[in-house]
Amino acid sequence: MAKEDNQKPLDTATFQRVQKWYVLALLAIAVTVIVAQILIQSHLNSQLNDSRIINVAGRQRAYSQKLVKEVLLFQSVSKDINVRNSYASEIKQVLALWKEAHQSLQLENSSLGVSKKASTNITLLFNDITPHHTAMINAANKILQLKSSDSLANNKQLNILLENEKVFLKKMDAIVNTYDALSKEKLQSLKQKEYLLLAFSLLILLLEVLFIFRPLSFQIKKTISKLLESQKKSENDAKEIKHLFQEKEKSLEALKDLNFVIDNAALFASTRKNESIVFISKKFLELLKIDTIDYRKSLSETLTNDLGQQQYLRELFTSKRASIRSEEIEILSHAGEKLWLDMSIIPMHQSSLEQNMLILCSDITQRKKTQQKIEQLTKENYEESIKQKQLQASQIVEGQEEERKRIAKDIHDGIGQMLTALKFNIESINLEDKDKSAEKISYLKNLTSDLIRGVRTATFNLTPPELSDHGIFPALQKMTTELAKLTGENILFENKASKNIRFDSLAETNIYRVTQEAINNAIKYGKSNYILVTINYNNKILSVTITDDGVGFDPELVSKKPKNNSEGGMGLFFMKERISYINGRLFINSILGEGTRITINYSLNNTNETYE
C-alpha cells in the first residue's frame, strides 16, 4: 500500500509535466499555422491587386489601339453627319475611359480597383509615358474639333497620334513587365517564409516525439499492465455476482411488465404459448362489442371473424421472438365493424422457459379514415390540377392559332392585295403610251412605298429588332411611335428610369408582348383620346403602366367570359399567363366611362440586370 501511495503522486506529476509541454507544443504549432495563413492571405490579396493592375495596364494598350481605329474611321467619313457624330461619341467615351485608367495607375487611386503603392521604377516609367499619353489625347480632341474640310490639320494631328501610339505601346509593355516582375519577387519571398515556418513546425513535432510521446508511451504501458491486473480481479468478482444479478433481473422484468400494463391500461390482452386467452381488458371487449369472453376460443378468433385475418394473427401470436413487434392491422370484428389497431406484441419469458405474449393495442380507426380521406382529396386535387393544365395548354394553342390566322389575314388582305395590284399594273404598262405609262409608274411608286410600309409593320409586330438589340425601354418607345403613326391614335411614351437597363430576354419578351396587347386592346375597344405608356424603375422593381381615358370595362365580367370569346377575355388571360410565367404581377384597374389602367410589376431581386 505504501508503494502505491508513493506511485500516485509520481504519476500525477509526470502527466502534469507532459500535459504542460504538450499544450506549449500545440500553441507553437497553432501560432505557426496562424502566421502562415496571415502571410498567405496577405500574399493572395497582393496577388489579386497585382492582377487588377496588370489587367488595367493591359487594357491601356487596347484603349490606345481602339482610339486610333475610331479616329481613322471618323476621318474616313466626311459627308454623313450622323455617322461622324456616332464615331465622335465613341471617341469621347474611349478617351474618358483611357484617361481614367491612366490616372488610376499613375495616382494609385481605387476608382478601378487599383490600390497598390507603385515602386520608384514604375513611377519613373509612368512619368516617361505620360507625355505620349497626353499628346495622343490632345491630338484626338483636336481632330474632333477640326472640320472635315481641313484635311491638312487633320493629317497633322493624325500623324502625331500614330507616332505617339507606337512609343506608348512599347512603354506600356515595359510597365506591365515591371508589374509582373514585382509580383514574382513577392511570390519568391513568400516561398522562403513558408519554408522557414515548415522547418519550425517539423522541429516542434520532433521535440514532441522525443520529450512528450516517448515518455508518455512508457507511462501508458505501465498503466495498461495495472489495468489488466484489475480486469482479472473484476472478472472474478463478476462471476460471483452473476447469479444474484439474474435473480434480480427476473424480478425487475416482472415489475416492468406490470408497470407497462398499468401505465397503458387501455386495450391489452395476455395469451399463453398456444394462443389461449389469459386476460383481456374491459375496454378491449367494449371496442370489439363482446359481452362475455369465450375462453375456449383463441385470441385471434376473438378479435376477428375473417379467416384470413385469424390465420395472420395466429402466426404473430405463436411465433417465438426475442423483441417487441409493432404493426398496424385491420380486423373485421364479430359485430361486422372494420377496425384499425396499432398492435404491439411483447414476449414474456417465465421461469419455466415458456413464452407468453402481452398484446397492447391502440384504436387508430379514425386516423386511418381521415388519412384515406386526405389521400382521396389529394388524388382529386391532382386530377383537377392536371385537367386545369390541359385546359390552359389547349387555350394557349388556340391563342397561337388565332395569332397565326391574324398574321396570315394581315399578309393576305394587305401585302397580298398590294402585290397583286403591283403585278397587274406592271403588266398593263404600255411603253408606247408615255403619258399613261408615267402615270402608272407614279402610282406604282406609291404602291411600292405602301407595300414596304406594310412589310415593315408586319415584321415589327412579329419580332421588333430593338427588343433584342437595345432592350425593353427603346423597344416600347419604338412600338408606341410606330403604332401612333399606323393607327393615328394619340399614343404617348414616358420614361422615368434614369438608365437603360437590360433584363433577362424571356422577361423582356413577355413584358413587351403584354404591353403590346394592352395598347392594342385600348386602341380596339377603348375609344380613348390618348394612351400613355409609362416606364419606371425603383427599388429593383420595373413598373410598366398603360393608361387610357376610354370607355373602360368591368374586369370581373370579362374574366367570366368563355376563353374562346374574342372580345377581350382571351387577351387578358394570356396577359396574366405571360406575367405569371416570369414571376411578375399584373394589376388591372378599369372604371366604366372613365378609362383603364394596367400595371405590370417585375421584381429584379433574382435577375442580373445590366446597364447600357
NORGIGI-V857022 format. One record per residue. RES is the residue in one letter. SS is DSSP state (alpha for helix, beta for strand, coil for the rest). OMEGA is omega in whole degrees, 0 to 359 (NA if undefined). Layout:
# NORGIGI-V857022
res = (RES/RES)
ss = (SS/SS)
omega = (OMEGA/OMEGA)
This chain:
# NORGIGI-V857022
res = (M/A/K/E/D/N/Q/K/P/L/D/T/A/T/F/Q/R/V/Q/K/W/Y/V/L/A/L/L/A/I/A/V/T/V/I/V/A/Q/I/L/I/Q/S/H/L/N/S/Q/L/N/D/S/R/I/I/N/V/A/G/R/Q/R/A/Y/S/Q/K/L/V/K/E/V/L/L/F/Q/S/V/S/K/D/I/N/V/R/N/S/Y/A/S/E/I/K/Q/V/L/A/L/W/K/E/A/H/Q/S/L/Q/L/E/N/S/S/L/G/V/S/K/K/A/S/T/N/I/T/L/L/F/N/D/I/T/P/H/H/T/A/M/I/N/A/A/N/K/I/L/Q/L/K/S/S/D/S/L/A/N/N/K/Q/L/N/I/L/L/E/N/E/K/V/F/L/K/K/M/D/A/I/V/N/T/Y/D/A/L/S/K/E/K/L/Q/S/L/K/Q/K/E/Y/L/L/L/A/F/S/L/L/I/L/L/L/E/V/L/F/I/F/R/P/L/S/F/Q/I/K/K/T/I/S/K/L/L/E/S/Q/K/K/S/E/N/D/A/K/E/I/K/H/L/F/Q/E/K/E/K/S/L/E/A/L/K/D/L/N/F/V/I/D/N/A/A/L/F/A/S/T/R/K/N/E/S/I/V/F/I/S/K/K/F/L/E/L/L/K/I/D/T/I/D/Y/R/K/S/L/S/E/T/L/T/N/D/L/G/Q/Q/Q/Y/L/R/E/L/F/T/S/K/R/A/S/I/R/S/E/E/I/E/I/L/S/H/A/G/E/K/L/W/L/D/M/S/I/I/P/M/H/Q/S/S/L/E/Q/N/M/L/I/L/C/S/D/I/T/Q/R/K/K/T/Q/Q/K/I/E/Q/L/T/K/E/N/Y/E/E/S/I/K/Q/K/Q/L/Q/A/S/Q/I/V/E/G/Q/E/E/E/R/K/R/I/A/K/D/I/H/D/G/I/G/Q/M/L/T/A/L/K/F/N/I/E/S/I/N/L/E/D/K/D/K/S/A/E/K/I/S/Y/L/K/N/L/T/S/D/L/I/R/G/V/R/T/A/T/F/N/L/T/P/P/E/L/S/D/H/G/I/F/P/A/L/Q/K/M/T/T/E/L/A/K/L/T/G/E/N/I/L/F/E/N/K/A/S/K/N/I/R/F/D/S/L/A/E/T/N/I/Y/R/V/T/Q/E/A/I/N/N/A/I/K/Y/G/K/S/N/Y/I/L/V/T/I/N/Y/N/N/K/I/L/S/V/T/I/T/D/D/G/V/G/F/D/P/E/L/V/S/K/K/P/K/N/N/S/E/G/G/M/G/L/F/F/M/K/E/R/I/S/Y/I/N/G/R/L/F/I/N/S/I/L/G/E/G/T/R/I/T/I/N/Y/S/L/N/N/T/N/E/T/Y/E)
ss = (coil/alpha/alpha/alpha/alpha/alpha/alpha/alpha/alpha/alpha/alpha/alpha/alpha/alpha/alpha/alpha/alpha/alpha/alpha/alpha/alpha/alpha/alpha/alpha/alpha/alpha/alpha/alpha/alpha/alpha/alpha/alpha/alpha/alpha/alpha/alpha/alpha/alpha/alpha/alpha/alpha/alpha/alpha/alpha/alpha/alpha/alpha/alpha/alpha/alpha/alpha/alpha/alpha/alpha/alpha/alpha/alpha/alpha/alpha/alpha/alpha/alpha/alpha/alpha/alpha/alpha/alpha/alpha/alpha/alpha/alpha/alpha/alpha/alpha/alpha/alpha/coil/coil/coil/coil/alpha/alpha/alpha/alpha/alpha/alpha/alpha/alpha/alpha/alpha/alpha/alpha/alpha/alpha/alpha/alpha/alpha/alpha/alpha/alpha/alpha/alpha/alpha/alpha/alpha/alpha/alpha/coil/coil/coil/coil/coil/coil/coil/coil/coil/coil/coil/coil/alpha/alpha/alpha/alpha/alpha/alpha/alpha/alpha/alpha/alpha/alpha/alpha/alpha/alpha/alpha/alpha/alpha/alpha/alpha/alpha/alpha/alpha/alpha/alpha/alpha/alpha/coil/coil/coil/coil/coil/alpha/alpha/alpha/alpha/alpha/alpha/alpha/alpha/alpha/alpha/alpha/alpha/alpha/alpha/alpha/alpha/alpha/alpha/alpha/alpha/alpha/alpha/alpha/alpha/alpha/alpha/alpha/alpha/alpha/alpha/alpha/alpha/alpha/alpha/alpha/alpha/alpha/alpha/alpha/alpha/alpha/alpha/alpha/alpha/alpha/alpha/alpha/alpha/alpha/alpha/alpha/alpha/alpha/alpha/alpha/alpha/alpha/alpha/alpha/alpha/alpha/alpha/alpha/alpha/alpha/alpha/alpha/alpha/alpha/alpha/alpha/alpha/alpha/alpha/alpha/alpha/alpha/alpha/alpha/alpha/alpha/alpha/alpha/alpha/alpha/alpha/alpha/alpha/alpha/alpha/alpha/alpha/alpha/alpha/alpha/alpha/alpha/alpha/alpha/alpha/alpha/alpha/alpha/alpha/alpha/alpha/alpha/alpha/alpha/alpha/alpha/alpha/alpha/coil/coil/coil/beta/beta/beta/beta/beta/coil/coil/coil/coil/beta/beta/beta/beta/beta/coil/alpha/alpha/alpha/alpha/alpha/alpha/alpha/coil/coil/coil/coil/coil/coil/coil/coil/coil/beta/alpha/alpha/alpha/alpha/alpha/coil/coil/coil/alpha/alpha/alpha/alpha/alpha/alpha/alpha/alpha/alpha/alpha/alpha/alpha/coil/coil/coil/coil/coil/coil/beta/beta/beta/beta/beta/beta/beta/beta/coil/coil/coil/coil/coil/beta/beta/beta/beta/beta/beta/beta/beta/beta/beta/beta/beta/coil/coil/coil/coil/coil/beta/beta/beta/beta/beta/beta/beta/beta/beta/coil/alpha/alpha/alpha/alpha/alpha/alpha/alpha/alpha/alpha/alpha/alpha/alpha/alpha/alpha/alpha/alpha/alpha/alpha/alpha/alpha/alpha/alpha/alpha/alpha/alpha/alpha/alpha/alpha/alpha/alpha/alpha/alpha/alpha/alpha/alpha/alpha/alpha/alpha/alpha/alpha/alpha/alpha/alpha/alpha/alpha/alpha/alpha/alpha/alpha/alpha/alpha/alpha/alpha/alpha/alpha/alpha/alpha/alpha/alpha/alpha/alpha/alpha/alpha/coil/coil/coil/coil/coil/coil/alpha/alpha/alpha/alpha/alpha/alpha/alpha/alpha/alpha/alpha/alpha/alpha/alpha/alpha/alpha/alpha/alpha/alpha/alpha/alpha/alpha/alpha/alpha/alpha/alpha/alpha/alpha/alpha/alpha/coil/coil/alpha/alpha/alpha/alpha/alpha/alpha/coil/alpha/alpha/alpha/alpha/alpha/alpha/alpha/alpha/alpha/alpha/alpha/alpha/alpha/alpha/alpha/alpha/coil/coil/coil/beta/beta/beta/beta/beta/coil/coil/coil/coil/coil/beta/beta/coil/coil/alpha/alpha/alpha/alpha/alpha/alpha/alpha/alpha/alpha/alpha/alpha/alpha/alpha/alpha/alpha/alpha/alpha/alpha/alpha/alpha/alpha/alpha/coil/coil/coil/coil/beta/beta/beta/beta/beta/beta/beta/beta/coil/coil/beta/beta/beta/beta/beta/beta/beta/beta/coil/coil/coil/coil/coil/coil/alpha/alpha/alpha/alpha/alpha/alpha/coil/coil/coil/coil/coil/coil/coil/coil/alpha/alpha/alpha/alpha/alpha/alpha/alpha/alpha/alpha/alpha/alpha/alpha/alpha/coil/coil/coil/beta/beta/beta/beta/beta/beta/beta/coil/coil/coil/beta/beta/beta/beta/beta/beta/beta/beta/beta/coil/coil/coil/coil/coil/coil/beta/beta/coil)
omega = (180/179/180/179/178/183/183/177/179/178/181/179/180/181/178/178/179/180/180/181/179/178/178/179/178/178/179/178/180/178/179/180/181/179/179/179/179/179/181/180/178/179/178/177/179/179/179/180/178/180/177/182/180/179/180/179/178/180/178/177/181/180/181/180/179/179/180/180/182/179/178/178/180/181/181/179/185/186/185/184/182/180/178/179/179/179/179/177/180/179/179/179/179/179/181/180/181/179/181/181/180/179/179/180/186/185/175/175/187/181/178/181/182/181/183/178/184/177/181/180/180/178/178/179/178/176/180/185/186/179/179/177/180/180/179/179/180/180/179/179/179/178/179/182/182/176/182/182/182/186/182/180/179/180/179/180/179/177/177/181/183/180/182/180/181/181/181/182/181/181/178/175/179/179/180/180/179/176/181/179/177/179/179/178/179/180/180/178/179/179/181/179/180/178/178/180/178/179/179/179/179/178/179/179/178/178/177/180/186/190/182/187/181/176/182/179/177/180/180/178/178/181/180/178/177/180/179/177/179/180/179/179/180/178/178/178/181/179/181/184/184/182/179/180/179/178/179/181/178/180/180/179/179/178/179/179/180/179/180/179/181/182/183/184/178/179/179/178/180/181/174/181/181/177/175/187/172/181/174/187/181/181/177/179/178/179/180/181/177/182/185/180/173/185/176/178/174/180/180/178/179/185/189/178/182/184/179/178/177/181/180/180/180/178/179/187/187/182/180/178/181/183/181/177/180/179/171/189/175/179/174/184/179/177/179/182/177/181/174/181/170/193/174/182/187/178/178/182/179/179/178/180/174/184/172/182/171/183/177/185/171/179/180/182/182/179/179/178/178/179/178/177/179/179/178/179/178/179/179/179/179/179/178/178/178/179/180/179/178/179/179/179/179/179/178/179/178/179/178/178/178/179/178/179/181/179/179/180/179/181/182/184/183/184/182/180/179/177/178/178/178/181/182/181/177/181/184/182/177/185/179/178/188/183/179/179/179/180/180/178/177/178/179/177/179/180/178/178/178/180/178/179/178/178/180/179/180/179/180/179/181/182/178/181/181/183/181/184/190/177/189/184/178/181/179/178/178/182/180/180/182/180/177/179/186/186/184/179/179/183/184/180/180/180/180/179/183/182/175/186/176/180/174/185/179/179/180/181/182/177/179/182/179/177/178/179/180/179/179/177/179/178/188/187/191/185/187/176/179/173/184/176/183/177/177/179/184/177/177/180/174/181/176/183/177/186/174/180/184/187/180/179/178/183/181/179/180/181/179/179/175/183/177/177/185/186/169/185/182/180/178/179/182/176/180/180/181/183/178/181/180/178/175/181/182/179/181/179/182/178/180/178/183/178/186/174/177/184/177/177/181/181/183/182/181/184/176/182/178/182/176/NA)
